C-alpha cells in the first residue's frame, strides 16, 4: 500500500529564512504607508524530547521569535504549533520573544512553529522533527454479510489497540484504512479511510460494487504513527447486482400463430456503472389479449458476453410479451417493457407450377397451385378458400418483376390462371396476407419459351 509522507518542503523553510530585511534606521525613517515589514525569524525551535510513543506523547515545544537583523525580541506575538494542516497548540511570546507550550501529540514526524506576521512584522516559521518508537498493535474487522447489494454503502466497523507496558489500550484518533482487494493476488485495490474514536473503535463507510476481499489496516513507518503496521484478517464479500432489461423487442411481427417468434433484448447489471450482464437468463412471460394475468412460458434467453440475448418462443395467440430477470442470490429482479404481438395463421403455397415447359412462344401457359394455412394442433394444412393470389413474371433479360394479374382460390384453396408466353423468364405466385393470415410466396418456376 503506497502512502504519502506529509512534510514541509525544504524550499518553504529556506524561503522563510531569506525574507527581505530592513535596518532599524530604514524602517524608522520611512512613512507608515510605505515602510517594509520587518523580517523575523524563529530560532532555537526545539522539543523537550526527541522521540515519542503511545506512552510518552506529552511534548513541550519552545523557541524564540526575533527580528532577523539584530535579534531584537518580538513580544506578544501569536505562535502556532502544527503538524501538517492539524493545529497542535497555540501560544504567545513573552517580553524576550520566547515561547513555550506543551501538548499531547498523536504521531511523530515534522512539526512547525509558525508566526503569521502582522502590520509591522513579516511572517516566519521553523521546523523540528520528532522521532517515534512504534509499539505493537492489533486491529480487528467485524464480520460483514457474505453478500450485499451492488452499489450499496456498507459501514465497516472494528477496533484498533496498542500494547503498552501494562497491557492493551484503545488506539484513539488513529487513521485506519478499509481496503478491498479486487483480485486474488491483491494487485488491484481500492481504499477508504477514517479515524478511530476515543474507544479505539472505527466506523468507515465504503460502497461495494463488485466481489472483493476486504480488510482493515493501520500504522506504518512512513506516517510516523505510534503503532506498528497491522492488518486484520480478510473476509470475502460478494454482491447481488441490480439488473435491467434493455431493448426488449419481437422481430417477427406479426408472428405465426402456433409458430415461433424471435425476441431480442440486452440484460444489464449495475456495479459502478451499468454494463452488459454475461451468461445470465431472462424468462419470457405472456399475457393473452383481454386478460390481466401474466403466464410464465417455458422459454428463456441466456445472454452472451455483452449481455445480448435471443429467444425463439412459440406464440399461442395475440397478446403482450415481457421478459423478466428473476431474483437469485446473484441478481435482483427486473422486468422489461411490454411488446404486443399480433398472431396470425401462417400460410403456405403447398404447390405451384407453370406448365407446359418448355412452351412455344405465343401459346398459353397455365399457372396453378394451392394455398393452405397452418392450424395449430392440426398436422394437416387446410386449404385457404376465397383468397386472392397475385401472379408476377420476371424477364430473363431485364431481371425486372412485372405484375400480370390475379385469381381467387376455390373451396380447396386451389387456383389456376392462364397467360400468354412471350419470353423466357420466372413465374411467381404471391398471397399478400390479411387480418388473420400471414403472407406467403410460392416457389418460383422458370419456363423456357421457344
Kinemage of the C-alpha trace (Angstrom):
@kinemage 1
@onewidth
@group {chain A} dominant
@subgroup {mainchain}
@vectorlist {calphas} color= white
{ca unk a 1} P 0.000 0.000 0.000
{ca unk a 2} L 1.507 3.285 -1.116
{ca unk a 3} L 1.342 6.237 1.262
{ca unk a 4} L 2.473 9.823 1.054
{ca unk a 5} L 4.563 11.465 3.759
{ca unk a 6} L 3.084 14.751 4.768
{ca unk a 7} L 6.048 17.041 5.345
{ca unk a 8} L 7.193 20.580 4.858
{ca unk a 9} L 9.238 21.312 1.714
{ca unk a 10} L 12.766 22.448 2.432
{ca unk a 11} L 12.230 25.318 -0.004
{ca unk a 12} L 9.456 26.649 2.228
{ca unk a 13} L 11.737 26.707 5.249
{ca unk a 14} L 14.517 28.312 3.211
{ca unk a 15} L 12.168 30.978 1.932
{ca unk a 16} L 11.176 31.814 5.470
{ca unk a 17} L 14.834 32.386 6.354
{ca unk a 18} L 15.614 34.583 3.337
{ca unk a 19} L 12.838 37.146 3.518
{ca unk a 20} L 13.792 40.781 2.656
{ca unk a 21} L 15.418 42.572 5.588
{ca unk a 22} L 15.388 46.187 6.746
{ca unk a 23} L 17.658 48.007 9.170
{ca unk a 24} L 16.117 49.791 12.141
{ca unk a 25} L 17.173 53.136 10.612
{ca unk a 26} L 15.478 52.316 7.333
{ca unk a 27} L 12.115 51.499 8.813
{ca unk a 28} L 12.356 54.290 11.391
{ca unk a 29} L 12.715 56.922 8.687
{ca unk a 30} L 10.084 55.548 6.336
{ca unk a 31} L 6.475 56.664 6.456
{ca unk a 32} L 3.981 54.052 7.765
{ca unk a 33} L 2.269 53.880 4.365
{ca unk a 34} L 5.349 52.641 2.511
{ca unk a 35} L 7.505 51.027 5.235
{ca unk a 36} L 8.660 47.467 4.538
{ca unk a 37} L 7.698 44.859 7.106
{ca unk a 38} L 10.468 43.873 9.485
{ca unk a 39} L 11.836 40.410 8.750
{ca unk a 40} L 11.563 37.918 11.607
{ca unk a 41} L 12.991 34.507 12.404
{ca unk a 42} L 12.060 31.727 14.788
{ca unk a 43} L 15.276 30.496 16.359
{ca unk a 44} L 16.064 27.646 18.679
{ca unk a 45} L 12.810 25.840 17.946
{ca unk a 46} L 13.102 22.550 19.824
{ca unk a 47} L 11.278 19.976 21.965
{ca unk a 48} L 11.977 18.535 25.391
{ca unk a 49} L 12.156 15.037 23.918
{ca unk a 50} L 13.463 13.733 20.605
{ca unk a 51} L 11.284 10.607 20.433
{ca unk a 52} L 7.676 9.891 21.287
{ca unk a 53} L 5.487 6.817 21.571
{ca unk a 54} L 1.990 5.973 22.716
{ca unk a 55} L 3.020 6.041 26.370
{ca unk a 56} L 5.194 9.154 26.101
{ca unk a 57} L 3.357 11.657 23.953
{ca unk a 58} L 3.473 14.794 26.125
{ca unk a 59} L 5.847 17.221 24.404
{ca unk a 60} L 6.966 20.761 25.269
{ca unk a 61} L 7.743 22.994 22.288
{ca unk a 62} L 9.910 26.094 22.760
{ca unk a 63} L 11.739 28.712 20.741
{ca unk a 64} L 12.245 32.430 20.251
{ca unk a 65} L 10.773 34.907 17.765
{ca unk a 66} L 13.144 37.746 16.940
{ca unk a 67} L 13.981 40.358 14.324
{ca unk a 68} L 16.254 38.739 11.750
{ca unk a 69} L 18.634 41.690 11.604
{ca unk a 70} L 19.964 42.282 15.111
{ca unk a 71} L 17.960 39.705 17.048
{ca unk a 72} L 15.598 42.113 18.804
{ca unk a 73} L 12.727 40.318 20.531
{ca unk a 74} L 9.227 40.271 19.052
{ca unk a 75} L 6.991 40.202 22.139
{ca unk a 76} L 3.289 39.351 22.482
{ca unk a 77} L 3.227 37.563 19.114
{ca unk a 78} L 0.903 34.634 18.425
{ca unk a 79} L 2.739 31.420 17.547
{ca unk a 80} L 1.023 28.354 16.158
{ca unk a 81} L 2.382 24.797 16.534
{ca unk a 82} L 1.096 22.414 13.860
{ca unk a 83} L 1.655 19.073 12.199
{ca unk a 84} L 0.658 19.257 8.590
{ca unk a 85} L -2.674 21.056 8.484
{ca unk a 86} L -3.592 19.995 12.036
{ca unk a 87} L -3.261 22.513 14.859
{ca unk a 88} L -1.359 21.134 17.863
{ca unk a 89} L -1.125 24.178 20.165
{ca unk a 90} L -1.194 27.989 20.323
{ca unk a 91} L 0.927 30.278 22.475
{ca unk a 92} L 2.223 33.865 22.726
{ca unk a 93} L 5.786 35.120 23.007
{ca unk a 94} L 6.891 36.797 26.233
{ca unk a 95} L 8.757 40.082 26.587
{ca unk a 96} L 12.003 38.438 25.474
{ca unk a 97} L 10.393 36.844 22.389
{ca unk a 98} L 10.489 33.375 23.919
{ca unk a 99} L 7.576 30.958 23.755
{ca unk a 100} L 6.903 27.594 25.353
{ca unk a 101} L 3.844 25.386 25.124
{ca unk a 102} L 3.083 21.741 25.949
{ca unk a 103} L 0.737 19.390 24.097
{ca unk a 104} L -0.091 15.719 23.689
{ca unk a 105} L 0.910 14.714 20.170
{ca unk a 106} L -0.645 11.916 18.129
{ca unk a 107} L 2.345 10.992 15.964
{ca unk a 108} L 5.985 11.654 15.259
{ca unk a 109} L 7.316 13.429 12.209
{ca unk a 110} L 7.726 17.108 11.273
{ca unk a 111} L 6.206 19.858 13.420
{ca unk a 112} L 6.145 23.574 12.626
{ca unk a 113} L 6.231 26.732 14.706
{ca unk a 114} L 4.565 29.494 12.682
{ca unk a 115} L 4.215 33.237 13.154
{ca unk a 116} L 1.649 34.622 10.712
{ca unk a 117} L 3.029 38.157 10.774
{ca unk a 118} L 1.181 41.427 11.363
{ca unk a 119} L 1.185 45.025 10.156
{ca unk a 120} L 4.755 45.555 11.418
{ca unk a 121} L 6.491 42.196 11.249
{ca unk a 122} L 6.756 39.633 8.459
{ca unk a 123} L 5.777 36.014 8.900
{ca unk a 124} L 8.268 33.281 9.771
{ca unk a 125} L 8.391 29.603 10.576
{ca unk a 126} L 10.722 26.884 11.797
{ca unk a 127} L 10.537 23.116 11.900
{ca unk a 128} L 11.572 20.261 14.156
{ca unk a 129} L 11.297 16.517 13.680
{ca unk a 130} L 10.058 14.146 16.367
{ca unk a 131} L 11.220 10.570 16.170
{ca unk a 132} L 8.758 7.834 17.012
{ca unk a 133} L 9.050 4.466 18.710
{ca unk a 134} L 6.296 2.250 17.345
{ca unk a 135} L 4.601 -0.105 19.767
{ca unk a 136} L 2.882 -3.401 18.894
{ca unk a 137} L -0.742 -3.082 17.769
{ca unk a 138} L -3.649 -5.219 16.671
{ca unk a 139} L -6.699 -4.442 14.553
{ca unk a 140} L -9.978 -6.274 14.080
{ca unk a 141} L -12.676 -6.039 11.413
{ca unk a 142} L -16.197 -7.012 12.385
{ca unk a 143} L -17.834 -9.670 10.237
{ca unk a 144} L -19.958 -8.412 7.325
{ca unk a 145} L -22.623 -10.327 5.351
{ca unk a 146} L -21.181 -12.643 2.705
{ca unk a 147} L -23.271 -10.939 0.021
{ca unk a 148} L -24.620 -7.391 -0.255
{ca unk a 149} L -26.418 -5.377 -2.925
{ca unk a 150} L -24.007 -3.988 -5.520
{ca unk a 151} L -23.574 -0.239 -5.167
{ca unk a 152} L -24.775 -0.232 -1.567
{ca unk a 153} L -22.887 1.729 1.091
{ca unk a 154} L -21.585 -0.576 3.790
{ca unk a 155} L -20.279 0.571 7.172
{ca unk a 156} L -17.158 -1.338 8.146
{ca unk a 157} L -16.537 -1.402 11.895
{ca unk a 158} L -13.764 -2.717 14.073
{ca unk a 159} L -11.230 -1.791 16.708
{ca unk a 160} L -7.562 -0.807 16.973
{ca unk a 161} L -5.452 -1.394 20.103
{ca unk a 162} L -1.821 -0.839 21.073
{ca unk a 163} L 0.264 -2.737 23.605
{ca unk a 164} L 1.973 -0.803 26.361
{ca unk a 165} L 3.988 -1.869 29.350
{ca unk a 166} L 0.792 -2.564 31.291
{ca unk a 167} L -1.270 -4.304 28.590
{ca unk a 168} L -3.544 -3.414 25.685
{ca unk a 169} L -5.138 0.025 25.238
{ca unk a 170} L -7.538 1.619 22.715
{ca unk a 171} L -5.727 3.468 19.926
{ca unk a 172} L -7.622 6.760 19.818
{ca unk a 173} L -7.672 9.276 16.951
{ca unk a 174} L -5.666 6.987 14.684
{ca unk a 175} L -6.148 6.660 10.956
{ca unk a 176} L -7.499 3.350 9.651
{ca unk a 177} L -7.883 2.164 6.053
{ca unk a 178} L -10.554 -0.183 4.773
{ca unk a 179} L -9.080 -1.949 1.759
{ca unk a 180} L -10.759 -4.017 -0.940
{ca unk a 181} L -8.626 -6.387 -2.999
{ca unk a 182} L -10.183 -6.685 -6.439
{ca unk a 183} L -8.255 -9.789 -7.492
{ca unk a 184} L -6.847 -12.910 -5.879
{ca unk a 185} L -3.302 -11.513 -5.570
{ca unk a 186} L -4.434 -8.094 -4.311
{ca unk a 187} L -2.598 -6.312 -7.130
{ca unk a 188} L -5.603 -4.037 -7.639
{ca unk a 189} L -7.108 -2.350 -4.582
{ca unk a 190} L -9.393 0.487 -3.556
{ca unk a 191} L -9.415 2.128 -0.138
{ca unk a 192} L -11.471 4.333 2.144
{ca unk a 193} L -10.147 5.775 5.388
{ca unk a 194} L -11.303 7.211 8.689
{ca unk a 195} L -10.213 7.666 12.280
{ca unk a 196} L -10.792 5.770 15.486
{ca unk a 197} L -12.737 7.317 18.329
{ca unk a 198} L -11.635 7.652 21.938
{ca unk a 199} L -12.503 3.987 22.466
{ca unk a 200} L -10.310 2.830 19.563
{ca unk a 201} L -13.343 1.836 17.501
{ca unk a 202} L -13.831 2.911 13.883
{ca unk a 203} L -16.802 3.036 11.509
{ca unk a 204} L -15.883 3.678 7.873
{ca unk a 205} L -18.379 3.761 5.006
{ca unk a 206} L -17.470 2.302 1.606
{ca unk a 207} L -19.568 1.376 -1.419
{ca unk a 208} L -19.368 -2.217 -2.610
{ca unk a 209} L -19.650 -2.527 -6.390
{ca unk a 210} L -18.241 -5.999 -7.038
{ca unk a 211} L -16.797 -9.051 -5.375
{ca unk a 212} L -13.676 -8.442 -3.328
{ca unk a 213} L -11.650 -9.371 -0.276
{ca unk a 214} L -11.842 -6.760 2.486
{ca unk a 215} L -9.502 -5.978 5.388
{ca unk a 216} L -8.635 -3.161 7.802
{ca unk a 217} L -5.124 -1.679 8.034
{ca unk a 218} L -3.366 0.899 10.184
{ca unk a 219} L 0.081 2.184 11.078
{ca unk a 220} L 3.342 2.181 9.168
{ca unk a 221} L 6.727 3.935 9.342
{ca unk a 222} L 6.014 6.388 6.545
{ca unk a 223} L 3.286 8.056 8.622
{ca unk a 224} L 5.252 8.334 11.890
{ca unk a 225} L 2.429 6.732 13.809
{ca unk a 226} L 2.767 5.369 17.302
{ca unk a 227} L 1.884 1.825 16.318
{ca unk a 228} L 3.391 -0.803 14.094
{ca unk a 229} L 1.657 -1.501 10.807
{ca unk a 230} L -1.114 -4.047 11.268
{ca unk a 231} L -3.812 -5.665 9.158
{ca unk a 232} L -6.942 -7.521 10.114
{ca unk a 233} L -7.986 -10.876 8.798
{ca unk a 234} L -9.556 -10.831 5.338
{ca unk a 235} L -13.154 -11.553 4.508
{ca unk a 236} L -14.786 -12.099 1.131
{ca unk a 237} L -17.870 -10.096 0.241
{ca unk a 238} L -19.831 -10.888 -2.903
{ca unk a 239} L -22.569 -8.751 -4.414
{ca unk a 240} L -26.113 -9.073 -5.663
{ca unk a 241} L -26.433 -6.973 -8.794
{ca unk a 242} L -29.306 -4.662 -9.720
{ca unk a 243} L -30.452 -5.722 -13.191
{ca unk a 244} L -32.336 -4.209 -16.096
{ca unk a 245} L -33.588 -5.385 -19.493
{ca unk a 246} L -32.986 -3.009 -22.371
{ca unk a 247} L -34.397 -3.002 -25.903
{ca unk a 248} L -36.873 -5.870 -25.482
{ca unk a 249} L -38.443 -6.413 -28.907
{ca unk a 250} L -40.056 -9.065 -31.074
{ca unk a 251} L -38.531 -9.009 -34.552
{ca unk a 252} L -41.074 -11.303 -36.245
{ca unk a 253} L -44.255 -9.279 -36.239
{ca unk a 254} L -46.931 -10.173 -36.992
{ca unk a 255} L -45.979 -13.627 -35.754
{ca unk a 256} L -47.219 -17.046 -36.882
{ca unk a 257} L -49.987 -18.374 -34.646
{ca unk a 258} L -48.689 -21.579 -33.074
{ca unk a 259} L -45.310 -20.936 -34.648
{ca unk a 260} L -42.199 -19.271 -33.289
{ca unk a 261} L -41.428 -15.587 -32.818
{ca unk a 262} L -37.953 -14.145 -32.327
{ca unk a 263} L -37.312 -11.943 -29.283
{ca unk a 264} L -34.223 -9.784 -28.774
{ca unk a 265} L -33.009 -7.967 -25.634
{ca unk a 266} L -29.964 -6.926 -23.613
{ca unk a 267} L -29.597 -7.886 -19.957
{ca unk a 268} L -27.709 -5.320 -17.863
{ca unk a 269} L -26.286 -5.283 -14.368
{ca unk a 270} L -25.090 -2.366 -12.272
{ca unk a 271} L -21.770 -2.316 -10.473
{ca unk a 272} L -20.040 1.044 -10.557
{ca unk a 273} L -21.880 1.587 -13.890
{ca unk a 274} L -24.486 -0.229 -15.979
{ca unk a 275} L -22.892 -2.910 -18.160
{ca unk a 276} L -23.936 -5.997 -20.095
{ca unk a 277} L -24.619 -8.982 -17.813
{ca unk a 278} L -22.934 -12.029 -19.386
{ca unk a 279} L -24.274 -15.585 -19.120
{ca unk a 280} L -27.466 -14.581 -17.352
{ca unk a 281} L -31.003 -15.689 -18.094
{ca unk a 282} L -34.276 -13.878 -18.668
{ca unk a 283} L -37.612 -15.704 -18.686
{ca unk a 284} L -40.453 -14.863 -21.135
{ca unk a 285} L -43.984 -14.117 -19.875
{ca unk a 286} L -47.178 -13.904 -21.983
{ca unk a 287} L -50.485 -12.135 -21.277
{ca unk a 288} L -53.313 -13.090 -23.679
{ca unk a 289} L -55.278 -10.294 -25.278
{ca unk a 290} L -58.047 -9.173 -22.907
{ca unk a 291} L -56.516 -10.902 -19.885
{ca unk a 292} L -54.904 -9.360 -16.796
{ca unk a 293} L -52.862 -12.436 -15.904
{ca unk a 294} L -49.272 -12.989 -16.950
{ca unk a 295} L -48.335 -16.574 -17.814
{ca unk a 296} L -44.768 -17.790 -17.433
{ca unk a 297} L -43.634 -19.654 -20.532
{ca unk a 298} L -41.125 -22.461 -20.638
{ca unk a 299} L -38.868 -20.340 -22.796
{ca unk a 300} L -35.964 -18.162 -21.751
{ca unk a 301} L -32.897 -16.444 -23.140
{ca unk a 302} L -29.288 -16.591 -21.933
{ca unk a 303} L -27.087 -13.585 -22.608
{ca unk a 304} L -23.763 -13.566 -24.437
{ca unk a 305} L -20.542 -11.886 -23.268
{ca unk a 306} L -22.053 -8.421 -23.904
{ca unk a 307} L -25.402 -9.172 -22.285
{ca unk a 308} L -27.370 -9.631 -25.536
{ca unk a 309} L -29.882 -12.478 -25.611
{ca unk a 310} L -32.172 -14.080 -28.221
{ca unk a 311} L -35.171 -16.342 -27.763
{ca unk a 312} L -37.437 -18.232 -30.144
{ca unk a 313} L -40.809 -18.688 -28.472
{ca unk a 314} L -43.994 -20.413 -29.624
{ca unk a 315} L -46.834 -17.900 -29.998
{ca unk a 316} L -50.207 -19.106 -28.614
{ca unk a 317} L -52.183 -16.063 -29.763
{ca unk a 318} L -52.486 -12.287 -29.691
{ca unk a 319} L -51.172 -10.639 -26.546
{ca unk a 320} L -48.437 -8.877 -24.624
{ca unk a 321} L -44.962 -10.251 -24.033
{ca unk a 322} L -42.473 -9.411 -21.334
{ca unk a 323} L -39.017 -10.586 -20.242
{ca unk a 324} L -38.016 -10.866 -16.597
{ca unk a 325} L -34.799 -11.453 -14.699
{ca unk a 326} L -35.786 -13.484 -11.669
{ca unk a 327} L -34.492 -12.864 -8.172
{ca unk a 328} L -31.464 -15.012 -7.346
{ca unk a 329} L -28.540 -14.934 -4.940
{ca unk a 330} L -26.526 -13.089 -7.611
{ca unk a 331} L -29.116 -10.738 -9.089
{ca unk a 332} L -32.056 -8.539 -8.180
{ca unk a 333} L -35.241 -8.986 -10.227
{ca unk a 334} L -36.131 -6.716 -13.123
{ca unk a 335} L -38.816 -6.543 -15.790
{ca unk a 336} L -38.675 -5.349 -19.374
{ca unk a 337} L -41.231 -3.205 -21.097
{ca unk a 338} L -44.111 -4.977 -22.854
{ca unk a 339} L -44.388 -5.702 -26.565
{ca unk a 340} L -47.733 -6.572 -28.139
{ca unk a 341} L -47.608 -9.369 -30.695
{ca unk a 342} L -50.260 -9.819 -33.362
{ca unk a 343} L -50.512 -13.570 -34.023
{ca unk a 344} L -51.791 -14.762 -37.410
{ca unk a 345} L -52.076 -18.114 -39.135
{ca unk a 346} L -49.044 -18.947 -41.208
{ca unk a 347} L -49.840 -19.720 -44.845
{ca unk a 348} L -48.093 -21.932 -47.380
{ca unk a 349} L -48.186 -22.336 -51.131
{ca unk a 350} L -48.468 -26.106 -50.932
{ca unk a 351} L -47.541 -26.386 -54.581
{ca unk a 352} L -47.112 -24.103 -57.584
{ca unk a 353} L -46.428 -24.950 -61.204
{ca unk a 354} L -46.078 -23.149 -64.538
{ca unk a 355} L -46.826 -25.517 -67.472
{ca unk a 356} L -46.172 -26.641 -70.081
{ca unk a 357} L -42.407 -26.379 -70.003
{ca unk a 358} L -40.865 -25.588 -72.396
{ca unk a 359} L -43.636 -23.706 -74.180
{ca unk a 360} L -43.865 -22.336 -77.678
{ca unk a 361} L -43.906 -18.540 -77.964
{ca unk a 362} L -47.446 -17.148 -78.232
{ca unk a 363} L -49.009 -20.218 -76.652
{ca unk a 364} L -50.747 -20.083 -73.298
{ca unk a 365} L -49.024 -21.087 -70.080
{ca unk a 366} L -51.067 -22.260 -67.098
{ca unk a 367} L -50.170 -21.185 -63.551
{ca unk a 368} L -51.737 -23.439 -60.927
{ca unk a 369} L -51.254 -24.313 -57.280
{ca unk a 370} L -52.828 -24.459 -53.838
{ca unk a 371} L -52.830 -22.105 -50.838
{ca unk a 372} L -53.180 -23.560 -47.326
{ca unk a 373} L -52.693 -22.388 -43.758
{ca unk a 374} L -51.088 -23.851 -40.660
{ca unk a 375} L -53.610 -24.601 -37.929
{ca unk a 376} L -52.010 -25.302 -34.507
{ca unk a 377} L -52.709 -28.851 -33.375
{ca unk a 378} L -53.722 -29.995 -36.864
{ca unk a 379} L -50.982 -31.895 -38.726
{ca unk a 380} L -52.864 -31.331 -41.984
{ca unk a 381} L -52.879 -27.885 -43.558
{ca unk a 382} L -56.444 -26.924 -44.576
{ca unk a 383} L -56.912 -25.192 -47.899
{ca unk a 384} L -57.482 -21.446 -47.701
{ca unk a 385} L -60.523 -20.637 -49.824
{ca unk a 386} L -61.741 -17.428 -51.421
{ca unk a 387} L -58.375 -15.687 -51.082
{ca unk a 388} L -56.814 -13.514 -53.754
{ca unk a 389} L -53.426 -14.592 -55.092
{ca unk a 390} L -51.284 -12.469 -57.405
{ca unk a 391} L -49.041 -13.517 -60.291
{ca unk a 392} L -45.730 -11.962 -61.308
{ca unk a 393} L -43.227 -12.512 -64.119
{ca unk a 394} L -39.517 -11.675 -64.310
{ca unk a 395} L -37.971 -11.393 -67.774
{ca unk a 396} L -34.749 -13.415 -68.077
{ca unk a 397} L -33.015 -10.447 -69.741
{ca unk a 398} L -34.281 -7.400 -67.824
{ca unk a 399} L -34.429 -9.082 -64.382
{ca unk a 400} L -37.461 -6.939 -63.510
{ca unk a 401} L -40.660 -8.235 -61.931
{ca unk a 402} L -43.980 -7.338 -63.603
{ca unk a 403} L -47.478 -7.809 -62.209
{ca unk a 404} L -49.648 -9.940 -64.513
{ca unk a 405} L -52.964 -10.458 -62.751
{ca unk a 406} L -54.710 -12.398 -60.009
{ca unk a 407} L -57.029 -15.279 -59.199
{ca unk a 408} L -59.215 -16.342 -56.268
{ca unk a 409} L -58.791 -19.721 -54.598
{ca unk a 410} L -61.635 -22.220 -54.699
{ca unk a 411} L -63.107 -24.110 -51.737
{ca unk a 412} L -59.994 -26.335 -51.590
{ca unk a 413} L -57.615 -23.408 -51.740
{ca unk a 414} L -56.592 -24.177 -55.320
{ca unk a 415} L -56.138 -21.651 -58.126
{ca unk a 416} L -55.496 -21.652 -61.893
{ca unk a 417} L -54.827 -18.858 -64.388
{ca unk a 418} L -53.518 -18.750 -67.962
{ca unk a 419} L -51.216 -16.185 -69.557
{ca unk a 420} L -49.591 -15.877 -72.982
{ca unk a 421} L -45.949 -16.994 -73.018
{ca unk a 422} L -43.842 -14.307 -74.682
{ca unk a 423} L -40.312 -14.545 -73.265
{ca unk a 424} L -38.097 -16.788 -71.190
{ca unk a 425} L -38.451 -15.997 -67.506
{ca unk a 426} L -39.571 -16.809 -63.988
{ca unk a 427} L -43.160 -17.044 -62.771
{ca unk a 428} L -44.232 -16.316 -59.194
{ca unk a 429} L -47.412 -16.503 -57.114
{ca unk a 430} L -47.903 -14.348 -54.009
{ca unk a 431} L -50.507 -14.158 -51.231
{ca unk a 432} L -50.386 -10.720 -49.526
{ca unk a 433} L -51.916 -11.867 -46.244
{ca unk a 434} L -54.749 -10.261 -44.284
{ca unk a 435} L -56.009 -9.683 -40.743
{ca unk a 436} L -55.747 -13.318 -39.627
{ca unk a 437} L -53.282 -14.767 -42.132
{ca unk a 438} L -49.631 -14.119 -42.893
{ca unk a 439} L -48.329 -13.538 -46.387
{ca unk a 440} L -46.581 -16.275 -48.362
{ca unk a 441} L -44.827 -16.915 -51.687
{ca unk a 442} L -44.849 -19.962 -53.878
{ca unk a 443} L -41.637 -21.490 -55.165
{ca unk a 444} L -40.607 -19.610 -58.323
{ca unk a 445} L -40.832 -21.590 -61.582
{ca unk a 446} L -38.651 -20.827 -64.634
{ca unk a 447} L -40.080 -21.534 -68.093
{ca unk a 448} L -38.125 -21.676 -71.352
{ca unk a 449} L -40.082 -20.082 -74.242
{ca unk a 450} L -39.130 -21.281 -77.748
